[in-house]
Amino acid sequence: MSPKILVSCPSAEVAAIAREMAPKGFDTVVIHNDAEVASHLSGLEYMICYPHIPMSDAFYQTVPKLRLVQLLSAGYDNVDLEAARRARVPVSNNGGANAISVSEHALMLMLTVYRKVIWQHGSVSGGRWRGNGPAPRMYELHDKTLGIVGFGTIGRKVARLAKPFGMHVQYFDIARLSEGEADAHGVKFRLLRELLRTSDIVSLHVPLNDSTRHMIGKDELELMKPNAIIINTSRGPVIDEAALHAHLAAGRIFGAGLDVFDREPPPSDNPLFRLDNVVLTAHFAGPTWDNHVARFRNAFDNVQRVARGEPPLWVVPELAG
């Protein structure tokens, strides 16, 4: 009997991509309705999904043959890692399949915030060609110092994209590069508080865990320059949202570009909605039509590695080893 793969997709269109890319020699079941997961668990050896699928102890008891949980996302904060540890099932993320999209989105938010694109669009579409009086302050990316917090796959791609804009890049990460690696990437290491004090733009690219939850709070925001901006395409709770709102409302930093929030979807009375120095997107930094292919390419390749008896790639750090 062929090894069984269950692929849970967000839509019928995405499911069609998965079916086209599914490897030979496997019994691959592709669904696009979460309610169907429970009816396809019998004999399951490989699970490919987004992390919102509940995978508790009860789930693992239902799938005793399971050899790998392969996520289609980079983030895994919704995954019950302790249940996976008890079941001795590795959990892998998408291996940077959405890294280009997220890094491009981060650059887009930098430009949109610094160049007041939302204000400009509103002026033009409202018939106010030159706005209501003098234009607000706007800034260039050229010659600005970009501070990247979290220098993994996405952080490194952001650094690479920033270079053609003439930006100076520094980074903070608990896994520090060697001097040779830092030189190769054209970046300089800074302690977190040092980075916050000296950066014009701070871009966050860390996973959400106990050490990163609210790592940017009131004290950290107070270190930032008054003309600095902060970009978050990682996870909302990395920033203390109430503290960020207070700083933005008081004009103590220039602006923010946020793709993620404390609560998703955010409530309609979220005070960030009433500010004109913040640009908001709906946790869409990652998904593009292009990287659906990359996600499944990495997922199916990892499944085939495990099927050959090789260790899986991209196992989340908490379960590695």
Secondary structure as UniProt FT lines:
FT   STRAND          4..8
FT   HELIX           12..21
FT   TURN            24..25
FT   STRAND          27..31
FT   HELIX           34..40
FT   TURN            42..43
FT   STRAND          44..49
FT   TURN            51..52
FT   HELIX           57..62
FT   TURN            64..65
FT   STRAND          68..71
FT   TURN            77..78
FT   HELIX           81..87
FT   STRAND          91..92
FT   TURN            95..98
FT   HELIX           99..114
FT   TURN            115..116
FT   HELIX           117..125
FT   TURN            126..127
FT   TURN            129..130
FT   TURN            142..143
FT   STRAND          145..149
FT   HELIX           153..162
FT   HELIX           163..165
FT   STRAND          168..172
FT   HELIX           179..185
FT   STRAND          187..189
FT   HELIX           192..198
FT   STRAND          201..204
FT   TURN            210..214
FT   HELIX           218..221
FT   TURN            222..223
FT   TURN            226..227
FT   STRAND          229..232
FT   HELIX           236..238
FT   HELIX           241..249
FT   TURN            250..251
FT   STRAND          255..258
FT   TURN            268..269
FT   HELIX           271..274
FT   STRAND          278..280
FT   HELIX           289..307
FT   TURN            308..309
FT   HELIX           317..319
//
